[in-house]
């Protein structure tokens, strides 16, 4: 839950929306117009900073960013891998 | 539009494409010239936009010179499109800087940035011939089946630009060793740049790809000689990956646009002046 909450805050900052807009079932990439390639790269940078993980060689694809659930799971696994 | 009419439109478009692909190379310049004249006569918007862009970028040209250049540019665009239908058969000379050649020969993924001059898929084609692992970002209408897909016939991979997550796909392609080409000279909301003396905005995709894939950034462009022969030039632009922050993306993209200006000024009749580049 904590990962999801922190993720919601980060997305809120990057996409200029309230964190409450990002719930477990919120669709992301492809569903939010502002979530373009620049926002995506900013997100990756912030995830690395805030969760203290290195995603340079991480295995992710478009599906990873398709919704909050997938993205939260990806971050959780990245944290555990460290 | 109803499904049968949609299907009919697609069939007609595919027939037209097959017909145009059969036009011999020697006849394409003449056809391109004729089509350019017709389109520029019928589409005042396209014509005026190109003339206005030239007035902005090359103010010392006379009105007649601008009109001539617009016609030359548009003829080049159309011939480029016709040549793209036979991408696998195109002949070209490739001029590759020594350091760029070493990067390409390394077998590692790379990001190559380019601009729209003459046949705009020359660079991915040149890279395919040099490395065998070229990928580009493009949009192909759905009615084009694999048998008629010019990229597939030329062995070039492509990522559909209109799908969500296209950038992630490109990033993964580079990580897997592909040499990815991105056109960076069109308008996009990412970065403020100076371009021919005016403020505008540009895509940061090439800088971001270099940064997040951890690769050098190469610059390449294609031109056509007076004799009608295609040439591609490839040079290093950033030897180290771009740093992973927005300031670095801005600096690199702005430097890139300075280089774009130099290239366009060297071959002004070959760039696509009819784009709505400055969003005027």
Interface residues (C-beta under 8 A of the other chain):
Chain A: X29 X30 X31 X36 X37 X38 X40 X41 X42 X44 X45 X56 X57 X60 X61 X62 X63 X64 X65 X66
Chain B: X163 X164 X165 X166 X167 X168 X169 X172 X175 X189 X190 X204 X205 X208 X211 X212 X214 X244 X245 X246
